[in-house]
Amino acid sequence: MSVNPKIVIVGCGISGIAAAQRLVSSGFNNVRIVEATGRSGGRIKTGRLGNNIVEIGANWIHGPSEENPVFCLARNYGLLDTEALDPVNQSVDIAGHPPWVPNVFSSSGQKLNAEDIYPAQDMFVELLYESSEFQNQGGEPWASVGDFIWSEVPKRAAEKWKDVDGATRSLRMRVINNLLKAECCVNGTHSMDELGLGAYGLYKTLPGLDCTFPSGYESLIKKLLSELPNGLVTYNRPVRCVCWNNSEQKEKPVTVECDDDERISADHVIVTVPLGYLKKHYSTLFHPPLPLHKLHSIQRLGFGTNNKIFVEFDSPWWDADCEVIYLLWEDEDALVSEIQDVQRFWIKKLFGFTVLKPTERYGHVLCGWIAGHESEYMETLSEQEVTHTVTQLIRRFTGNPTITPKRVLRSQWFHEPWTCGSYSHPGKGCSAQDLENMMEPLPTKGSQSQPLQVLFAGEATHPCYFSTVHGALLSGWREADRLIAHYSKSKL
Ligand SMILES: Cc1cc2nc3c(=O)[nH]c(=O)nc-3n(C[C@H](O)[C@H](O)[C@H](O)COP(=O)(O)OP(=O)(O)OC[C@H]3O[C@@H](n4cnc5c(N)ncnc54)[C@H](O)[C@@H]3O)c2cc1C
């Protein structure tokens, strides 16, 4: 390559690493990643609970099939087990996984018949499917997915369940409330009322049964990093400001200012910081400030919290085939919009637990899921307080006062200063244009200044795979390709 531009990548999550890998393999050798923390991987973070590996951040490859670059990389690196590699697994197109085998408990300490939840589950799945269809219909009858569900459930219940008794109907409403909490976890939102209805269908799934990394998601990060030149990543170097459109006296158009006062001159900067961080720091992170339309999209897109609480037991209190445990609160038989008194009742937002499988690998470990403000409050409590509350919860729902967890470990994504939450979702009033605005480089089209000074990658910049690892990876490749195309054009 005749020109050798200096390219700085802010953030060493999967999107930053992917951008660096693509640039380096295309012959760019003046590339540097600047990372705020002391580690790589960002929201890919594998931890330990006793002898077990647990995923504090990303857990699944969603849609592991040929179109999914995370799956292809993991396969090529030999990181997947035989089941995940089975072509039958890759061809199943059911948006994730078959319905999990549930155990259902109620707050009065009873184990319920799992079949009793299916009618409500079917109605809920139907409503989510219909929510995703509004995107193609050029209109949204309600502002949010929550509003749509709240408006439809009573109508459909009156029609479909007119012959069922009051107790059964109450149970089904509890199931709907529980599934709403679960869906808040899936979407990384406090409430389904915050999820834009018209934009909900922007998210696309890939075929393949979701699979995991037997030796941890971070094994993928390690493999990718091993292909980059030594010393390419600088750790513990938070970027304070990206100064772009530098005046003509400066040699390079961009200066990256770090917290330790290091100033790095660059031709191009790829910013991969999470949307949660951008929302909080946009006003100081860029000089001159971001254009208004970009800023508005940062504000309109949502970035919420979803946390995990891992709980290990000496022996299981759930069935051998159980994959998910749902906890139904007896007092939630009407549609619940908000949990009152978060400090006392935050645990009511935890919809239940998934069972870590296979048992031979993990032992008896459950993963509790909790989203939203209640989850953010949970993060402020001590580990002992969380353990105590979870123990009381399980004892109450099982009616067994002797169950005692062996170990507990929770994530704290909201208070992680370089993330400020878990992942993005289309907020109310969002459209595809907001994701376009997110990925638009600076200066914007039509400017006379040097092009492609600041580029944007990261999960929240992908038009249909936002909130995922593959979306983040593809966004890093996209911005690297933008620069590669720019330099191959300018050579002509
Ligand atoms: C609890 C949880 C569960 C998830 N589960 C899944 C799942 O099962 N499957 C899936 O596909 N996805 C999942 N995700 C989402 C997935 O982890 C993310 O979409 C993906 O890892 C994001 O990668 P990224 O490169 O965009 O951002 P990040 O990984 O967040 O990387 C950004 C990097 O920027 C750094 N940074 C921030 N500010 C600065 C600064 N000022 N200066 C320098 N560096 C800075 C951060 O420290 C970080 O390392 C989950 C996420 C969470 C939190």
PDBQT file of the ligand as one rigid body, heavy atoms in Angstrom, charges set to zero:
ROOT
HETATM    1  C1  LIG A 501     -25.758  -9.807  30.029  1.00  0.00    +0.000 C 
HETATM    2  C2  LIG A 501     -25.526  -9.834  28.542  1.00  0.00    +0.000 A 
HETATM    3  C3  LIG A 501     -25.900 -10.954  27.822  1.00  0.00    +0.000 A 
HETATM    4  C4  LIG A 501     -25.701 -10.998  26.436  1.00  0.00    +0.000 A 
HETATM    5  N1  LIG A 501     -26.011 -12.142  25.768  1.00  0.00    +0.000 NA
HETATM    6  C5  LIG A 501     -25.728 -12.228  24.447  1.00  0.00    +0.000 A 
HETATM    7  C6  LIG A 501     -25.869 -13.480  23.777  1.00  0.00    +0.000 A 
HETATM    8  O1  LIG A 501     -26.207 -14.495  24.380  1.00  0.00    +0.000 OA
HETATM    9  N2  LIG A 501     -25.593 -13.510  22.437  1.00  0.00    +0.000 N 
HETATM   10  C7  LIG A 501     -25.210 -12.400  21.736  1.00  0.00    +0.000 A 
HETATM   11  O2  LIG A 501     -25.002 -12.488  20.513  1.00  0.00    +0.000 OA
HETATM   12  N3  LIG A 501     -25.037 -11.209  22.372  1.00  0.00    +0.000 NA
HETATM   13  C8  LIG A 501     -25.267 -11.108  23.708  1.00  0.00    +0.000 A 
HETATM   14  N4  LIG A 501     -25.033  -9.942  24.375  1.00  0.00    +0.000 N 
HETATM   15  C9  LIG A 501     -24.635  -8.754  23.604  1.00  0.00    +0.000 C 
HETATM   16  C10 LIG A 501     -23.161  -8.788  23.193  1.00  0.00    +0.000 C 
HETATM   17  O3  LIG A 501     -22.370  -9.089  24.316  1.00  0.00    +0.000 OA
HETATM   18  C11 LIG A 501     -22.784  -7.421  22.637  1.00  0.00    +0.000 C 
HETATM   19  O4  LIG A 501     -23.687  -7.042  21.603  1.00  0.00    +0.000 OA
HETATM   20  C12 LIG A 501     -21.377  -7.381  22.042  1.00  0.00    +0.000 C 
HETATM   21  O5  LIG A 501     -20.434  -8.076  22.821  1.00  0.00    +0.000 OA
HETATM   22  C13 LIG A 501     -20.981  -5.911  21.898  1.00  0.00    +0.000 C 
HETATM   23  O6  LIG A 501     -19.698  -5.771  21.332  1.00  0.00    +0.000 OA
HETATM   24  P1  LIG A 501     -19.167  -4.300  21.027  1.00  0.00    +0.000 P 
HETATM   25  O7  LIG A 501     -17.810  -4.429  20.473  1.00  0.00    +0.000 OA
HETATM   26  O8  LIG A 501     -20.186  -3.568  20.237  1.00  0.00    +0.000 OA
HETATM   27  O9  LIG A 501     -19.147  -3.548  22.440  1.00  0.00    +0.000 OA
HETATM   28  P2  LIG A 501     -18.318  -3.894  23.765  1.00  0.00    +0.000 P 
HETATM   29  O10 LIG A 501     -18.072  -5.330  23.885  1.00  0.00    +0.000 OA
HETATM   30  O11 LIG A 501     -19.049  -3.234  24.877  1.00  0.00    +0.000 OA
HETATM   31  O12 LIG A 501     -16.919  -3.169  23.520  1.00  0.00    +0.000 OA
HETATM   32  C14 LIG A 501     -16.752  -1.791  23.674  1.00  0.00    +0.000 C 
HETATM   33  C15 LIG A 501     -15.419  -1.535  24.352  1.00  0.00    +0.000 C 
HETATM   34  O13 LIG A 501     -15.225  -0.112  24.445  1.00  0.00    +0.000 OA
HETATM   35  C16 LIG A 501     -14.555   0.167  25.656  1.00  0.00    +0.000 C 
HETATM   36  N5  LIG A 501     -14.735   1.595  25.967  1.00  0.00    +0.000 N 
HETATM   37  C17 LIG A 501     -15.865   2.236  26.358  1.00  0.00    +0.000 A 
HETATM   38  N6  LIG A 501     -15.617   3.542  26.534  1.00  0.00    +0.000 NA
HETATM   39  C18 LIG A 501     -14.314   3.752  26.215  1.00  0.00    +0.000 A 
HETATM   40  C19 LIG A 501     -13.471   4.898  26.187  1.00  0.00    +0.000 A 
HETATM   41  N7  LIG A 501     -13.922   6.114  26.523  1.00  0.00    +0.000 N 
HETATM   42  N8  LIG A 501     -12.180   4.750  25.826  1.00  0.00    +0.000 NA
HETATM   43  C20 LIG A 501     -11.688   3.529  25.470  1.00  0.00    +0.000 A 
HETATM   44  N9  LIG A 501     -12.444   2.405  25.484  1.00  0.00    +0.000 NA
HETATM   45  C21 LIG A 501     -13.739   2.522  25.850  1.00  0.00    +0.000 A 
HETATM   46  C22 LIG A 501     -15.214  -0.773  26.634  1.00  0.00    +0.000 C 
HETATM   47  O14 LIG A 501     -14.428  -0.967  27.784  1.00  0.00    +0.000 OA
HETATM   48  C23 LIG A 501     -15.351  -2.047  25.790  1.00  0.00    +0.000 C 
HETATM   49  O15 LIG A 501     -14.235  -2.894  25.941  1.00  0.00    +0.000 OA
HETATM   50  C24 LIG A 501     -25.163  -9.885  25.765  1.00  0.00    +0.000 A 
HETATM   51  C25 LIG A 501     -24.755  -8.767  26.496  1.00  0.00    +0.000 A 
HETATM   52  C26 LIG A 501     -24.932  -8.747  27.874  1.00  0.00    +0.000 A 
HETATM   53  C27 LIG A 501     -24.483  -7.535  28.652  1.00  0.00    +0.000 C 
ENDROOT
TORSDOF 0
